[in-house]
Amino acid sequence: MPVQPLTFMQAADMRRKLPSAVRTARIVSVADGFQLLATLVNESGDWTLTSPGGIADTFPDLGRLQAFATTVLGGQPLPVVLHPANQSPVQHLIA
């Protein structure tokens, strides 16, 4: 099966990149779920994984986002950064 490109956004910019273009990735908690932030080859700053077409960038289920990301990004566990209320971010490595 051919490798499908993933869609990433940064502000109003959108990029479709193959998973091999992801240098680093982490999952962060946000007010309404979880986002996957990635640094991409030949791009600056963090890019947010979105659904195709940029419709949604927040995923309500950490387990499913992590399973998807682990599968498409080569089976490596991703760091997960959780932001508990009124506390500084806590980083966990989810295997």
C-alpha positions in Angstrom: 0.0 0.0 0.0 1.4 3.4 -0.9 2.3 5.8 1.9 -0.3 8.6 2.1 0.6 12.2 2.9 -0.5 13.8 6.1 -1.9 17.3 6.3 -0.3 19.9 8.7 -1.2 23.5 9.4 0.6 26.5 10.9 -1.6 29.5 11.2 -3.2 29.9 7.7 -0.6 27.8 6.0 -1.3 24.2 5.1 1.2 21.5 3.9 0.7 17.9 2.8 3.8 15.9 3.7 4.8 12.2 3.8 5.3 10.8 7.3 9.1 10.7 6.5 9.1 14.5 6.5 8.3 14.6 10.3 11.5 15.2 12.2 10.0 15.3 15.7 6.5 15.0 17.0 4.7 15.3 20.3 1.1 15.2 21.5 -0.2 18.1 23.6 -3.4 18.5 25.6 -5.5 21.5 24.7 -8.8 22.7 26.2 -11.0 20.5 24.0 -8.8 17.4 23.4 -5.3 16.6 22.0 -3.2 17.9 19.1 -0.2 16.4 17.4 2.6 19.0 16.9 5.4 18.2 14.6 8.6 19.8 13.2 8.9 19.1 9.5 11.9 18.9 7.2 12.6 22.2 5.5 9.9 24.0 7.6 10.3 26.2 10.7 8.3 26.0 13.9 5.7 23.5 15.0 3.0 22.3 12.6 -0.3 20.8 13.8 -1.6 17.6 12.3 -5.1 18.1 10.8 -7.7 16.1 9.1 -7.5 16.2 5.3 -8.5 19.7 4.2 -7.7 21.2 7.6 -11.2 20.7 8.9 -10.2 19.5 12.4 -6.9 19.7 14.3 -8.1 18.6 17.7 -8.7 14.9 18.6 -10.9 14.1 21.5 -9.4 10.7 22.3 -5.7 10.5 23.3 -5.5 6.7 22.8 -6.7 6.8 19.2 -4.6 9.8 18.3 -1.5 8.1 19.8 -2.3 4.8 18.0 -2.7 6.6 14.7 0.5 8.7 15.2 2.5 5.7 16.3 1.4 3.7 13.2 2.0 6.4 10.6 5.2 7.7 12.1 7.0 4.4 12.2 6.1 2.8 15.5 8.0 5.1 17.8 6.3 6.2 21.0 5.6 9.9 21.1 6.0 12.3 24.1 2.7 13.5 25.5 2.6 16.9 27.2 -0.3 17.3 29.5 -1.4 20.6 31.0 -3.2 20.0 34.2 -5.3 22.9 35.4 -3.3 25.6 37.2 0.0 23.6 36.8 3.0 23.7 34.5 3.1 21.2 31.7 4.0 17.6 32.6 5.6 15.5 29.9 5.0 11.8 29.7 6.3 9.2 27.3 3.4 7.0 26.2 4.5 3.6 24.9 
